[in-house]
Amino acid sequence: MELYETGNANIWSSSYVREQLLKAHLNPDSDAASRKPNTIRATVDWVLENQSGTGSIIDLGCGPGLYAQEFAARGWSAVGVDINESAINHAIESGKSKGLTVQYLHQSYLDKMDVGDFDVATCIYCDFGALTSEQQKTFLLNVHQLLTPSGVLVFDVFGTGISQTKTAGRSWERAGANGFWSKSPCYVLSECQHFKKEQVWGQKYIVISDSGESSTYVLWDHYFTVEKLESLLLEAGFSVIETKSDLVQESDFTSGDVLFVRAIKI
Ligand SMILES: C[S@@+](CC[C@H](N)C(=O)[O-])C[C@H]1O[C@@H](n2cnc3c(N)ncnc32)[C@H](O)[C@@H]1O
């Protein structure tokens, strides 16, 4: 596996896999795709702590709107952005049924977002570290442009403890029908690799159908120290004002070593 190699498919936009991810987001008993409801509420409490009154907030990588709806329910003018069409459609419908007003955009946060200025931007569940280092810079530039002067960016990243939950190597399995990767039975070849210098784990899945078609998905998990984040954010015009490492007590899906960051636009 090469550093930052790309596959020919994306888990968040593939029409079958994105539906499986939506199911995972909406499962309150699992930390897969979205964290459990108690952690979400504790996170929203922390995001909005120290904010005097309400304002405008944009949730980048909002999934099915679990955080955006909570922000709206607390009186914030909320916008959610996501590339998973299934998640965005669910977010729109469930917001309507709860009588909550949230604006949703089905697009990449790496592209220009034409939605006005925000007091707060969030990006939750270590999505920042799933981006390549160039994409992280693009993301921060985009967020900087979206925020009002002194606007605040809140996001989370994995700490070095993620390495204890991963093992480098290769494996394969025969998956049955209606599995995570495919509606039909398929072979799944997987490879996990640690790029120590770049502080990132790569995970590659090649899904091969019985007719021989294959889809390759490549996922990245960067991990960070506070010092590394501070310098990355400073370069992008942000100053870190607070970090918090005990919001996620544990995870039944991935590493619980998670660092939340609150940074202000300078
Ligand atoms: C781990 S999930 C977290 C979702 C949500 N923040 C939560 O915690 O419930 C990451 C989300 O980021 C979205 N995403 C990934 N890359 C994106 C991009 N380039 N632009 C917009 N959304 C993206 C995915 O579709 C997915 O919904």
PDBQT file of the ligand as one rigid body, heavy atoms in Angstrom, charges set to zero:
ROOT
HETATM    1  C1  LIG A 301     -17.349   9.262  11.019  1.00  0.00    +0.000 C 
HETATM    2  S1  LIG A 301     -18.683  10.025  10.226  1.00  0.00    +0.000 S 
HETATM    3  C2  LIG A 301     -19.205  11.188  11.430  1.00  0.00    +0.000 C 
HETATM    4  C3  LIG A 301     -20.554  11.786  11.163  1.00  0.00    +0.000 C 
HETATM    5  C4  LIG A 301     -21.028  12.795  12.209  1.00  0.00    +0.000 C 
HETATM    6  N1  LIG A 301     -20.078  13.849  12.404  1.00  0.00    +0.000 N 
HETATM    7  C5  LIG A 301     -21.301  12.085  13.506  1.00  0.00    +0.000 C 
HETATM    8  O1  LIG A 301     -20.387  12.015  14.348  1.00  0.00    +0.000 OA
HETATM    9  O2  LIG A 301     -22.438  11.606  13.684  1.00  0.00    +0.000 OA
HETATM   10  C6  LIG A 301     -17.879  11.069   9.025  1.00  0.00    +0.000 C 
HETATM   11  C7  LIG A 301     -18.830  11.827   8.147  1.00  0.00    +0.000 C 
HETATM   12  O3  LIG A 301     -18.091  12.693   7.307  1.00  0.00    +0.000 OA
HETATM   13  C8  LIG A 301     -18.651  12.653   6.011  1.00  0.00    +0.000 C 
HETATM   14  N2  LIG A 301     -17.622  13.062   5.045  1.00  0.00    +0.000 N 
HETATM   15  C9  LIG A 301     -16.485  12.392   4.727  1.00  0.00    +0.000 A 
HETATM   16  N3  LIG A 301     -15.787  13.105   3.828  1.00  0.00    +0.000 NA
HETATM   17  C10 LIG A 301     -16.511  14.228   3.569  1.00  0.00    +0.000 A 
HETATM   18  C11 LIG A 301     -16.324  15.343   2.712  1.00  0.00    +0.000 A 
HETATM   19  N4  LIG A 301     -15.229  15.459   1.927  1.00  0.00    +0.000 N 
HETATM   20  N5  LIG A 301     -17.253  16.321   2.697  1.00  0.00    +0.000 NA
HETATM   21  C12 LIG A 301     -18.377  16.223   3.463  1.00  0.00    +0.000 A 
HETATM   22  N6  LIG A 301     -18.608  15.187   4.300  1.00  0.00    +0.000 NA
HETATM   23  C13 LIG A 301     -17.688  14.204   4.349  1.00  0.00    +0.000 A 
HETATM   24  C14 LIG A 301     -19.140  11.238   5.849  1.00  0.00    +0.000 C 
HETATM   25  O4  LIG A 301     -20.098  11.110   4.840  1.00  0.00    +0.000 OA
HETATM   26  C15 LIG A 301     -19.665  10.951   7.238  1.00  0.00    +0.000 C 
HETATM   27  O5  LIG A 301     -21.024  11.284   7.350  1.00  0.00    +0.000 OA
ENDROOT
TORSDOF 0
